[in-house]
């Protein structure tokens, strides 16, 4: 599950002279980010329809033998899910499907719950399909077999948000069934070609020379962990072309884009996060990551600003860096973030929660000059998710409880208790799950997800 939470940045101010050009000020921020070790990747900034900054910082592999260049493809993680969502809407515009079609129409072999799930639930992750256990696997065949084995939904469709790859897998398969093309063929014909994305490929092999290789903070190349098909890999200019084609309605109508952007409160849609005024798209933001790749797109349409960032050394700082760059573009004070303590402690936490927590307390006590604790609850929640996804549920609960004790916004504390409830649910402890969902709702009565889970678990 993902949730967008506003990041508060603290750190050393970038030294920006008023005599510097806009491009020079952007470059000053990015050079400092590279020096701090929080950004190795490609970046593009456009304003007024013109690219004003395009640069590569760092290397295309962990052993530093190949510098990055802007023609290399990157994996973009969840940003890739914009394409399956757009594909569904294209077929809707052509009258070939309805967002209110039940899943059972396309998968009659699925259990009876498929009659409750509509296509619109898939595109904003409110299907209620439960998360598979980590032992299920994430191949196409494993997901299909898992879906056939699901006996009931985790909650009623439309009443809660579960960020689940099964929703994405099903959208891709529906596109194939309706269009009678492979998913890759459909995207090439209906999105990539019209948008001018001539170097974009679905499932481009990550080990190919045309790919930037992801690596960790020990400079070791990272094995690619995602095995479900359908992931879009592309260079930075093509991702920029996608934002322009989408946001200027060359792929979808205004009405279809607005429908695709509908999200459950506190959750994301297929487009990530968006803002509208009087029915017009004002801003669009989406961040994605996978196996040490990370990307973000951000557009602020009133000033025709678009920022695209793609890194092969994930540091969880693309969104704070986006904020710093927007401040440059809007002549506001600029702060460049420090390193993420989440990335520093997560492997230690996975090996031993006791040693991981001790290391966390050490960093907090003695190394805040290097590591960013400005959004401490968010980084702890990320750590809990990391160990929880690997079935370390007791350790995840312990970390979430630590996060919930921090002084923080009610919505963030409520989310920590919601995640405790999820972890207990994964342990098949419905009693404790229900208690923590109720605690989450008590702290934040607007937590619709917790309310939906309480209803689903109520005896």
C-alpha positions in Angstrom: 0.0 0.0 0.0 1.2 3.4 -0.8 0.1 6.7 0.6 1.1 10.2 -0.3 2.3 12.2 2.7 3.7 15.7 2.5 7.5 15.6 3.1 9.1 18.3 5.3 12.6 19.0 4.3 15.5 20.2 6.5 19.1 20.4 5.5 21.8 22.7 4.3 20.7 25.5 2.0 22.0 25.2 -1.5 24.2 28.2 -2.3 22.4 29.9 -5.1 23.5 33.3 -6.4 20.9 35.6 -7.9 23.5 36.2 -10.7 23.2 32.6 -11.8 20.9 31.8 -14.6 17.9 29.5 -13.9 19.7 26.6 -15.5 22.8 27.2 -13.4 20.7 27.3 -10.2 19.0 24.0 -11.1 22.5 22.5 -11.8 23.8 23.8 -8.4 21.0 21.9 -6.6 21.6 18.7 -8.6 25.4 18.8 -8.2 25.0 19.1 -4.5 22.5 16.2 -4.5 25.0 14.1 -6.3 27.8 15.1 -4.0 25.6 14.1 -1.0 25.0 10.7 -2.5 21.2 11.1 -2.8 21.0 11.2 -6.6 22.7 9.2 -9.4 20.5 9.4 -12.5 19.1 11.4 -15.4 17.0 14.5 -15.0 14.9 16.8 -17.3 13.3 20.1 -16.5 10.9 21.8 -18.9 9.2 25.2 -18.6 6.9 26.8 -21.1 7.1 23.9 -23.4 10.9 24.0 -23.7 13.4 21.7 -22.1 15.6 24.1 -20.0 17.8 21.5 -18.3 18.7 17.9 -19.2 21.6 16.3 -17.4 23.1 12.9 -16.4 24.8 12.6 -13.0 26.8 9.6 -12.1 27.2 6.1 -13.5 25.2 3.5 -15.4 26.5 0.6 -13.2 27.8 0.0 -9.7 31.5 -0.4 -10.6 31.5 3.1 -12.2 32.9 1.9 -15.5 30.1 3.6 -17.6 28.9 7.1 -17.2 25.2 7.7 -17.5 23.8 9.3 -20.7 20.3 10.4 -21.6 19.6 7.7 -24.1 19.7 4.9 -21.5 16.4 3.2 -20.5 15.3 3.0 -16.9 12.7 0.9 -15.1 10.2 3.4 -13.6 8.4 1.1 -11.1 4.8 2.1 -10.4 4.9 5.0 -12.9 4.5 2.2 -15.5 1.0 1.6 -14.2 -0.1 4.8 -15.9 0.0 3.0 -19.2 -2.4 0.1 -18.2 -4.8 2.7 -16.7 -4.6 4.7 -19.9 -5.1 1.6 -22.0 -8.3 0.8 -20.2 -9.6 4.3 -20.8 -8.7 4.1 -24.5 -10.8 1.0 -24.9 -13.6 2.7 -23.0 -13.5 5.7 -25.3 -13.8 3.2 -28.3 -16.9 1.7 -26.7 -15.2 -1.7 -26.3 -15.7 -1.9 -22.5 -17.4 -0.2 -19.6 -15.8 0.8 -16.3 -18.8 -0.9 -14.7 -18.1 -4.2 -16.3 -17.7 -6.9 -13.7 -14.4 -8.9 -13.6 -16.5 -12.1 -14.1 -17.3 -10.9 -17.6 -13.7 -11.4 -18.6 -12.8 -14.2 -16.1 -15.8 -16.4 -15.8 -13.6 -19.1 -14.2 -12.9 -16.9 -11.2 -14.9 -17.5 -7.9 -18.1 -15.6 -7.2 -16.4 -12.6 -5.7 -15.4 -11.6 -9.3 -19.0 -10.5 -9.9 -18.5 -7.7 -7.3 -15.3 -6.3 -8.7 -15.7 -3.7 -11.5 -13.0 -2.4 -13.8 -13.2 1.0 -12.1 -12.1 -0.7 -8.9 -9.0 -2.1 -10.6 -7.8 1.3 -11.8 -7.9 2.8 -8.3 -6.9 -0.2 -6.3 -10.3 -0.6 -4.5 -11.1 -4.1 -5.8 -10.8 -5.6 -2.3 -8.6 -8.4 -3.7 -6.4 -9.5 -0.7 -2.7 -9.1 -0.9 -1.0 -12.5 -1.7 1.4 -13.9 0.8 5.1 -13.5 -0.1 5.3 -17.2 -0.9 2.8 -16.9 -3.8 5.3 -15.3 -6.2 4.8 -12.5 -8.7 4.9 -14.2 -12.1 1.9 -13.9 -14.4 1.0 -17.6 -13.9 1.4 -17.3 -10.1 -0.9 -14.3 -9.9 -3.5 -16.0 -12.1 -3.5 -19.2 -10.0 -3.6 -17.1 -6.8 -6.7 -15.2 -8.1 -8.5 -18.4 -8.9 -7.7 -19.7 -5.3 -9.0 -16.5 -3.5 -12.1 -17.5 -1.6 -13.4 -14.1 -0.6 -12.4 -10.4 -0.9 -10.5 -8.7 2.0 -13.2 -6.0 1.9 -16.2 -5.0 -0.2 -15.2 -3.6 -3.5 -15.1 0.2 -3.5 -14.9 0.5 0.3 -11.1 0.5 0.9 -7.7 0.8 -0.8 -5.3 -2.1 -1.2 -2.2 -1.4 -3.4 -2.0 -4.8 -5.1 -0.2 -5.9 -8.3 -3.2 -8.2 -8.9 -5.2 -5.1 -10.0 -2.5 -4.2 -12.5 -2.2 -7.7 -13.8 -5.9 -7.9 -14.4 -6.0 -4.6 -16.3 -3.3 -5.9 -18.6 -5.1 -9.1 -19.3 -8.4 -7.3 -19.9 -6.7 -5.0 -22.4 -5.4 -8.1 -24.2 -8.7 -9.9 -24.2 -10.6 -6.9 -25.5 -8.1 -5.6 -28.1 -7.0 -9.1 -29.2 -3.4 -7.8 -29.1 -0.6 -8.5 -26.7 -0.3 -5.8 -24.0 3.0 -4.6 -25.6 1.5 -4.4 -29.1 -1.5 -2.4 -27.8 0.7 0.1 -26.0 3.0 0.6 -29.0 0.1 1.3 -31.3 -2.2 3.3 -29.1 0.2 5.2 -26.8 3.9 5.0 -27.7 3.5 5.8 -31.4 1.0 8.7 -31.0 3.1 10.2 -28.2 6.3 10.0 -30.2 7.9 7.6 -27.6 10.1 5.9 -30.2 12.6 4.3 -27.7 10.0 2.9 -25.2 9.8 -0.9 -24.8 7.6 -3.1 -22.7 9.7 -5.6 -20.7 13.0 -4.4 -22.2 15.6 -6.8 -20.7 17.2 -5.1 -17.7 20.6 -6.6 -18.5 20.8 -5.2 -22.0 23.4 -2.6 -22.9 20.7 0.0 -23.5 19.6 -0.2 -19.9 21.1 1.7 -16.9 22.0 -1.0 -14.3 20.6 -0.5 -10.8 23.0 -0.7 -7.9 22.9 -0.4 -4.1 24.9 1.8 -1.7 27.7 -0.7 -1.7 28.0 -0.3 -5.4 26.8 -3.8 -6.1 24.5 -4.2 -9.1 21.0 -5.2 -7.9 19.3 -8.3 -9.3 16.0 -7.3 -10.8 13.2 -8.7 -8.6 10.0 -8.0 -10.5 8.9 -11.0 -12.6 5.3 -10.0 -13.6 5.2 -9.0 -17.2 4.1 -5.6 -18.6 6.7 -3.2 -17.2 7.5 -0.2 -19.4 11.2 0.8 -19.7 12.3 4.0 -21.5 14.8 6.9 -21.6 14.0 10.2 -20.0 12.9 12.1 -23.1 10.3 9.5 -23.8 8.9 9.8 -20.3 8.7 13.5 -20.7 6.9 13.0 -24.0 4.4 10.8 -22.2 3.6 13.6 -19.7 3.0 16.0 -22.5 0.8 13.7 -24.5 -1.3 12.7 -21.5 -1.7 16.2 -19.9 -2.5 17.9 -23.2 -5.2 15.3 -24.0 -3.5 13.8 -27.1 -4.0 10.3 -25.7 -7.2 10.6 -23.6 -10.0 13.1 -23.5 -10.3 15.5 -20.6 -13.3 13.5 -19.3 -11.4 10.2 -19.5 -8.3 11.6 -17.8 -10.5 12.9 -15.0 -12.1 9.5 -14.6 -8.7 7.8 -14.5 -7.5 10.2 -11.9 -10.3 9.4 -9.4 -8.7 8.0 -6.2 -9.9 6.5 -2.9 -9.2 9.0 -0.1 -5.6 8.6 1.1 -4.7 6.4 -1.9 -3.4 6.7 -5.4 -5.1 6.3 -8.8 -3.4 4.8 -11.8 -2.0 8.3 -12.4 -0.5 8.5 -8.9 -1.7 11.8 -7.5 -3.5 14.7 -9.3 -5.1 18.0 -8.5 -8.0 19.6 -10.4 -9.6 23.1 -10.3 -13.0 23.7 -12.0 -12.5 20.4 -13.8 -9.1 21.3 -15.2 -5.9 19.3 -14.4 -3.6 21.6 -12.3 -0.9 19.2 -11.2 0.2 15.6 -11.7 2.7 13.6 -9.6 3.7 10.0 -9.7 6.7 8.3 -8.0 7.7 4.7 -8.6 10.5 2.3 -7.5 11.6 -1.2 -8.2 14.9 -3.1 -7.4 16.8 0.2 -6.7 15.4 1.9 -9.8 13.3 5.0 -8.9 11.5 7.6 -11.0 9.2 10.5 -10.6 7.2 12.8 -12.8 5.7 16.1 -11.7 3.9 18.7 -13.8 2.6 22.1 -12.6 0.4 23.1 -15.5 -0.3 26.8 -14.6 3.3 27.5 -15.2 3.9 24.8 -17.8 6.5 23.2 -15.6 7.5 19.5 -15.8 10.2 17.7 -13.9 11.2 14.1 -14.8 13.8 12.2 -12.7 15.1 8.7 -13.2 17.7 7.1 -10.9 19.4 3.6 -10.9 20.5 4.1 -7.3 17.3 4.5 -5.2 17.7 7.0 -2.3 14.0 7.8 -1.7 14.7 11.5 -2.3 13.3 12.2 -5.8 10.2 13.9 -4.3 12.1 16.2 -1.9 14.5 17.0 -4.8 11.4 17.8 -7.0 10.3 20.2 -4.2 13.8 21.9 -4.2 13.7 22.3 -8.0 10.2 23.8 -7.9 11.4 26.3 -5.3 14.3 27.2 -7.7 11.8 27.7 -10.5 9.4 29.7 -8.4 12.2 31.8 -6.7 11.6 30.4 -3.2 14.2 29.3 -0.6 15.9 26.1 -1.6 16.9 23.2 0.8 18.6 20.1 -0.5 17.7 17.0 1.5 20.1 14.7 3.4 20.3 10.9 3.1 17.4 8.6 4.0 17.9 6.7 7.3 15.3 4.2 6.0 17.7 2.9 3.3 20.5 2.8 5.9 18.7 0.6 8.4 16.3 -1.6 6.5 18.7 -4.5 5.8 20.0 -4.5 9.3 16.4 -4.5 10.5 15.6 -7.5 8.3 18.6 -9.4 9.7 17.8 -8.5 13.3 15.1 -6.1 14.6 17.1 -5.6 17.8 20.3 -4.6 16.1 18.4 -2.6 13.5 16.6 -0.6 16.1 19.8 0.0 18.0 21.4 1.4 14.8 18.3 3.6 14.2 18.7 5.1 17.7 22.4 5.6 17.1 21.8 7.5 13.8 19.2 9.6 15.5 21.4 10.5 18.5 24.7 11.1 16.7 24.3 11.5 12.9 21.5 13.9 12.1 24.0 16.0 10.3 24.1 13.3 7.6 20.7 11.6 7.8 17.3 13.2 7.4 14.9 12.8 10.3 12.5 15.5 9.2 9.9 12.9 8.4 10.8 10.3 10.9 7.4 8.6 11.1 7.4 8.2 7.3 10.8 6.5 7.1 9.9 4.2 10.0 6.7 3.2 8.2 8.7 2.5 5.1 11.0 0.3 7.1 8.1 -1.6 8.6 6.6 -2.1 5.1 10.0 -3.4 3.9 10.3 -6.1 6.5 6.5 -6.8 6.4 6.6 -7.5 2.7 9.2 -10.2 3.5 6.8 -11.8 6.0 8.6 -10.5 9.1 5.2 -9.4 10.6 6.2 -9.3 14.2 9.1 -7.0 13.4 6.9 -4.8 11.2 4.4 -4.4 14.1 7.2 -3.4 16.4 8.5 -0.8 14.0 5.0 0.6 13.3 4.3 0.9 17.0 7.5 2.9 17.4 6.4 5.1 14.6 3.0 5.6 16.1 4.6 6.9 19.3 6.3 9.8 17.6 4.9 13.3 17.6 3.3 13.5 14.2 0.1 14.4 12.3 -3.0 12.5 13.3 -3.3 11.1 9.7 0.2 9.7 9.8 -0.2 8.1 13.3 -3.6 6.7 12.2 -1.8 5.1 9.1 0.8 3.5 11.4 -2.1 1.8 13.4 -3.8 0.8 10.1 -0.6 -0.9 9.1 -0.4 -2.7 12.5 -3.9 -4.0 11.8 -2.8 -5.2 8.3 0.2 -7.0 9.8 -2.0 -8.8 12.4 -4.4 -9.7 9.6 -1.5 -11.2 7.7 -0.9 -13.3 10.9 -4.5 -14.3 10.8 -5.1 -12.6 14.2 -8.4 -10.9 13.3 -9.0 -9.8 16.9 -5.8 -7.7 17.2 -6.3 -6.5 13.6 -9.7 -5.2 14.5 -8.5 -3.5 17.6 -5.8 -1.6 15.7 -8.1 -0.6 12.8 -10.4 0.8 15.5 -7.5 2.7 17.0 -6.6 4.1 13.6 -10.1 5.3 13.1 -10.3 6.8 16.6 -7.2 8.9 15.8 -8.4 9.9 12.4 -12.1 9.6 11.8 -11.4 10.4 8.1 -9.4 7.1 7.6 -11.8 5.5 5.1 -9.5 2.5 4.7 -9.5 1.6 8.4 -13.3 2.0 8.4 -13.6 -0.4 5.4 -11.5 -3.0 7.1 -13.5 -2.7 10.4 -16.7 -3.4 8.4 -15.1 -6.3 6.7 -13.8 -7.9 10.0 -16.9 -7.1 12.1 -18.3 -10.4 13.5 
